[in-house]
């Protein structure tokens, strides 16, 4: 089974030995929203538009390809 968007983010962060606080310091995305992204808890994000922005910023920080993550983000929304 393929990893969810959140699992991909979390695994990439852990592979790079980044803490959530380090990601927050670099991206200014609050830790609770980073946790929501990593746990695939879309409903905990302020809005769909902000969630998409957070996802793009977080993925970019982790040097992950953004288009496939965004595609999976929207497929899983349905």
PyMOL commands that set and color helices and strands:
alter all, ss='L'
color gray80, all
select helices_A, chain A and resi 5-15+20-27+31-38+42-44+48-61+66-75
alter helices_A, ss='H'
color red, helices_A
deselect
rebuild
show_as cartoon
